[in-house]
């Protein structure tokens, strides 16, 4: 086992743990926005930005997409990965094509899903 913060780190609320060897940082949308607002060009040090649960459409998620879209439009080495269980694919693709063009926005990938049986238990 490896200590948290070595290869994989995190930033949540006021707590963060990562070091100079950290290659993956998990963070909340709020933390990402704070970082981008205070130091927008820090995004240049990353190769990928993964925004998960984008179908939730809250103000933080929408603003994060807007800021990321704007900043990475001039940074071809940064890849944006958008994930959602139920997103409106055509809408999101068009949103990013407005900035990057059709050839720069990859076609969406459908990973599929596997359903698992659910058992209901009642507590008396």
C-alpha atoms as an extended CHARMM CRD file, in Angstrom:
* protein
*
       124  EXT
         1         1  UNK       CA              0.0000000000        0.0000000000        0.0000000000  PROA      1               0.0000000000
         2         2  UNK       CA              1.0290000000        3.5370000000       -0.6700000000  PROA      2               0.0000000000
         3         3  UNK       CA              0.4210000000        6.5600000000        1.5230000000  PROA      3               0.0000000000
         4         4  UNK       CA             -2.3720000000        8.8860000000        0.4820000000  PROA      4               0.0000000000
         5         5  UNK       CA             -0.9020000000       11.9490000000       -1.1820000000  PROA      5               0.0000000000
         6         6  UNK       CA              2.0080000000       10.1370000000       -2.8270000000  PROA      6               0.0000000000
         7         7  UNK       CA              0.6310000000        9.2250000000       -6.2790000000  PROA      7               0.0000000000
         8         8  UNK       CA             -3.0140000000       10.0480000000       -5.6090000000  PROA      8               0.0000000000
         9         9  UNK       CA             -4.0170000000       13.1090000000       -3.6040000000  PROA      9               0.0000000000
        10        10  UNK       CA             -7.1560000000       15.0240000000       -2.7780000000  PROA      10              0.0000000000
        11        11  UNK       CA             -8.5190000000       18.4730000000       -2.0200000000  PROA      11              0.0000000000
        12        12  UNK       CA            -11.8480000000       18.7340000000       -0.2330000000  PROA      12              0.0000000000
        13        13  UNK       CA            -13.2380000000       21.6140000000        1.8500000000  PROA      13              0.0000000000
        14        14  UNK       CA            -10.2490000000       23.0620000000        3.7210000000  PROA      14              0.0000000000
        15        15  UNK       CA             -8.2290000000       19.8740000000        3.6400000000  PROA      15              0.0000000000
        16        16  UNK       CA             -5.7850000000       18.7820000000        0.9700000000  PROA      16              0.0000000000
        17        17  UNK       CA             -3.0840000000       16.1880000000        0.6960000000  PROA      17              0.0000000000
        18        18  UNK       CA             -0.6580000000       15.8610000000       -2.1780000000  PROA      18              0.0000000000
        19        19  UNK       CA              3.0350000000       16.2530000000       -2.8370000000  PROA      19              0.0000000000
        20        20  UNK       CA              5.5400000000       16.7910000000       -5.6150000000  PROA      20              0.0000000000
        21        21  UNK       CA              5.1450000000       13.1540000000       -6.7870000000  PROA      21              0.0000000000
        22        22  UNK       CA              1.3360000000       13.3120000000       -6.9210000000  PROA      22              0.0000000000
        23        23  UNK       CA              0.0070000000       12.6290000000      -10.4110000000  PROA      23              0.0000000000
        24        24  UNK       CA             -3.7480000000       12.4640000000       -9.7330000000  PROA      24              0.0000000000
        25        25  UNK       CA             -5.6420000000       14.9480000000       -7.5670000000  PROA      25              0.0000000000
        26        26  UNK       CA             -9.3090000000       14.3540000000       -6.7600000000  PROA      26              0.0000000000
        27        27  UNK       CA            -11.1050000000       17.5230000000       -5.7850000000  PROA      27              0.0000000000
        28        28  UNK       CA            -14.5830000000       18.9080000000       -5.4140000000  PROA      28              0.0000000000
        29        29  UNK       CA            -16.0670000000       21.2160000000       -8.0050000000  PROA      29              0.0000000000
        30        30  UNK       CA            -15.8940000000       24.0050000000       -5.4340000000  PROA      30              0.0000000000
        31        31  UNK       CA            -12.1700000000       23.5020000000       -4.9060000000  PROA      31              0.0000000000
        32        32  UNK       CA            -11.5470000000       23.4220000000       -8.6640000000  PROA      32              0.0000000000
        33        33  UNK       CA            -13.4260000000       26.7110000000       -9.0570000000  PROA      33              0.0000000000
        34        34  UNK       CA            -11.4740000000       28.3520000000       -6.2310000000  PROA      34              0.0000000000
        35        35  UNK       CA             -8.2090000000       27.2760000000       -7.8240000000  PROA      35              0.0000000000
        36        36  UNK       CA             -9.2650000000       28.5470000000      -11.2520000000  PROA      36              0.0000000000
        37        37  UNK       CA            -10.5290000000       31.8700000000       -9.8920000000  PROA      37              0.0000000000
        38        38  UNK       CA             -7.3780000000       32.6100000000       -7.8510000000  PROA      38              0.0000000000
        39        39  UNK       CA             -4.8150000000       31.2120000000      -10.3150000000  PROA      39              0.0000000000
        40        40  UNK       CA             -6.4310000000       30.4710000000      -13.6940000000  PROA      40              0.0000000000
        41        41  UNK       CA             -3.2080000000       29.5420000000      -15.4570000000  PROA      41              0.0000000000
        42        42  UNK       CA             -2.4200000000       26.8470000000      -12.9170000000  PROA      42              0.0000000000
        43        43  UNK       CA             -4.5880000000       24.6950000000      -15.1840000000  PROA      43              0.0000000000
        44        44  UNK       CA             -1.6230000000       24.5640000000      -17.5870000000  PROA      44              0.0000000000
        45        45  UNK       CA              0.1710000000       22.0920000000      -15.3130000000  PROA      45              0.0000000000
        46        46  UNK       CA             -2.5450000000       19.4790000000      -15.7990000000  PROA      46              0.0000000000
        47        47  UNK       CA             -2.9690000000       17.1060000000      -18.7270000000  PROA      47              0.0000000000
        48        48  UNK       CA             -6.5510000000       16.0630000000      -18.0100000000  PROA      48              0.0000000000
        49        49  UNK       CA             -9.5270000000       17.5450000000      -16.2220000000  PROA      49              0.0000000000
        50        50  UNK       CA            -12.3430000000       15.1390000000      -15.4400000000  PROA      50              0.0000000000
        51        51  UNK       CA            -15.7180000000       16.6290000000      -14.5740000000  PROA      51              0.0000000000
        52        52  UNK       CA            -18.0410000000       13.9470000000      -13.2210000000  PROA      52              0.0000000000
        53        53  UNK       CA            -21.7920000000       14.0280000000      -12.6690000000  PROA      53              0.0000000000
        54        54  UNK       CA            -22.2460000000       16.9560000000      -15.0440000000  PROA      54              0.0000000000
        55        55  UNK       CA            -25.9160000000       16.1050000000      -15.4540000000  PROA      55              0.0000000000
        56        56  UNK       CA            -26.5500000000       17.4540000000      -11.9470000000  PROA      56              0.0000000000
        57        57  UNK       CA            -26.6220000000       20.9720000000      -13.4260000000  PROA      57              0.0000000000
        58        58  UNK       CA            -25.9950000000       23.0480000000      -10.3370000000  PROA      58              0.0000000000
        59        59  UNK       CA            -24.4010000000       26.4770000000      -10.4720000000  PROA      59              0.0000000000
        60        60  UNK       CA            -20.9400000000       25.1950000000       -9.4820000000  PROA      60              0.0000000000
        61        61  UNK       CA            -20.9260000000       22.4750000000      -12.1570000000  PROA      61              0.0000000000
        62        62  UNK       CA            -22.1930000000       24.8170000000      -14.8730000000  PROA      62              0.0000000000
        63        63  UNK       CA            -19.6950000000       27.5210000000      -13.9160000000  PROA      63              0.0000000000
        64        64  UNK       CA            -16.8630000000       24.9600000000      -13.8220000000  PROA      64              0.0000000000
        65        65  UNK       CA            -17.7120000000       23.8500000000      -17.3580000000  PROA      65              0.0000000000
        66        66  UNK       CA            -17.7770000000       27.4660000000      -18.5160000000  PROA      66              0.0000000000
        67        67  UNK       CA            -14.4220000000       28.3310000000      -16.9240000000  PROA      67              0.0000000000
        68        68  UNK       CA            -12.7300000000       25.1050000000      -18.0420000000  PROA      68              0.0000000000
        69        69  UNK       CA            -14.0610000000       25.5300000000      -21.5840000000  PROA      69              0.0000000000
        70        70  UNK       CA            -12.7150000000       29.0890000000      -21.7290000000  PROA      70              0.0000000000
        71        71  UNK       CA             -9.3020000000       28.3510000000      -20.2270000000  PROA      71              0.0000000000
        72        72  UNK       CA             -8.4500000000       25.1500000000      -22.1010000000  PROA      72              0.0000000000
        73        73  UNK       CA             -9.4380000000       26.5900000000      -25.4780000000  PROA      73              0.0000000000
        74        74  UNK       CA             -5.8940000000       28.0100000000      -25.6570000000  PROA      74              0.0000000000
        75        75  UNK       CA             -4.2090000000       24.9430000000      -24.1280000000  PROA      75              0.0000000000
        76        76  UNK       CA             -4.2120000000       22.0620000000      -26.6090000000  PROA      76              0.0000000000
        77        77  UNK       CA             -2.3250000000       19.7330000000      -24.2350000000  PROA      77              0.0000000000
        78        78  UNK       CA             -5.1690000000       19.7600000000      -21.6870000000  PROA      78              0.0000000000
        79        79  UNK       CA             -7.9010000000       17.1880000000      -22.2830000000  PROA      79              0.0000000000
        80        80  UNK       CA            -11.3510000000       17.5660000000      -20.7740000000  PROA      80              0.0000000000
        81        81  UNK       CA            -13.3090000000       14.4350000000      -19.8930000000  PROA      81              0.0000000000
        82        82  UNK       CA            -16.9880000000       14.8940000000      -19.0810000000  PROA      82              0.0000000000
        83        83  UNK       CA            -18.8340000000       12.0910000000      -17.3330000000  PROA      83              0.0000000000
        84        84  UNK       CA            -22.4720000000       11.5940000000      -16.5750000000  PROA      84              0.0000000000
        85        85  UNK       CA            -24.9810000000        8.8210000000      -16.1800000000  PROA      85              0.0000000000
        86        86  UNK       CA            -27.7290000000       10.7490000000      -17.9610000000  PROA      86              0.0000000000
        87        87  UNK       CA            -26.2550000000       13.7750000000      -19.7130000000  PROA      87              0.0000000000
        88        88  UNK       CA            -27.7400000000       15.3620000000      -22.8090000000  PROA      88              0.0000000000
        89        89  UNK       CA            -24.8680000000       14.3770000000      -25.0790000000  PROA      89              0.0000000000
        90        90  UNK       CA            -25.7650000000       16.5090000000      -28.1040000000  PROA      90              0.0000000000
        91        91  UNK       CA            -26.1400000000       19.6470000000      -26.0030000000  PROA      91              0.0000000000
        92        92  UNK       CA            -22.7570000000       19.2050000000      -24.2900000000  PROA      92              0.0000000000
        93        93  UNK       CA            -20.9550000000       18.3100000000      -27.5370000000  PROA      93              0.0000000000
        94        94  UNK       CA            -22.3090000000       21.4480000000      -29.2540000000  PROA      94              0.0000000000
        95        95  UNK       CA            -21.3340000000       23.5520000000      -26.2190000000  PROA      95              0.0000000000
        96        96  UNK       CA            -17.6860000000       22.5170000000      -26.5220000000  PROA      96              0.0000000000
        97        97  UNK       CA            -17.6390000000       22.5400000000      -30.3440000000  PROA      97              0.0000000000
        98        98  UNK       CA            -18.4570000000       26.2640000000      -30.2600000000  PROA      98              0.0000000000
        99        99  UNK       CA            -14.9690000000       26.8480000000      -28.8740000000  PROA      99              0.0000000000
       100       100  UNK       CA            -12.8850000000       23.9410000000      -30.1730000000  PROA      100             0.0000000000
       101       101  UNK       CA            -14.4880000000       23.1280000000      -33.5110000000  PROA      101             0.0000000000
       102       102  UNK       CA            -15.9240000000       19.8230000000      -34.6730000000  PROA      102             0.0000000000
       103       103  UNK       CA            -12.6070000000       18.1150000000      -35.3210000000  PROA      103             0.0000000000
       104       104  UNK       CA            -11.3000000000       18.8540000000      -31.8200000000  PROA      104             0.0000000000
       105       105  UNK       CA            -14.2570000000       17.4360000000      -29.8670000000  PROA      105             0.0000000000
       106       106  UNK       CA            -14.2330000000       13.6490000000      -29.7440000000  PROA      106             0.0000000000
       107       107  UNK       CA            -17.3860000000       11.7010000000      -30.3470000000  PROA      107             0.0000000000
       108       108  UNK       CA            -19.0330000000       10.6390000000      -27.0930000000  PROA      108             0.0000000000
       109       109  UNK       CA            -18.2730000000        7.1770000000      -25.7380000000  PROA      109             0.0000000000
       110       110  UNK       CA            -21.0170000000        5.0920000000      -24.2450000000  PROA      110             0.0000000000
       111       111  UNK       CA            -19.4590000000        2.7560000000      -21.7360000000  PROA      111             0.0000000000
       112       112  UNK       CA            -22.6310000000        0.8440000000      -21.0220000000  PROA      112             0.0000000000
       113       113  UNK       CA            -23.9680000000       -0.3010000000      -17.7620000000  PROA      113             0.0000000000
       114       114  UNK       CA            -24.6090000000       -3.4190000000      -15.8260000000  PROA      114             0.0000000000
       115       115  UNK       CA            -27.6930000000       -3.7220000000      -13.6840000000  PROA      115             0.0000000000
       116       116  UNK       CA            -27.4590000000       -5.4230000000      -10.3370000000  PROA      116             0.0000000000
       117       117  UNK       CA            -30.3040000000       -6.9260000000       -8.3390000000  PROA      117             0.0000000000
       118       118  UNK       CA            -31.5210000000       -4.7600000000       -5.4880000000  PROA      118             0.0000000000
       119       119  UNK       CA            -32.9080000000       -6.2240000000       -2.3190000000  PROA      119             0.0000000000
       120       120  UNK       CA            -35.0790000000       -4.1700000000        0.0160000000  PROA      120             0.0000000000
       121       121  UNK       CA            -34.6770000000       -4.5540000000        3.7680000000  PROA      121             0.0000000000
       122       122  UNK       CA            -36.9150000000       -2.8890000000        6.3310000000  PROA      122             0.0000000000
       123       123  UNK       CA            -35.7400000000       -1.9820000000        9.7980000000  PROA      123             0.0000000000
       124       124  UNK       CA            -38.4290000000       -2.4840000000       12.3930000000  PROA      124             0.0000000000
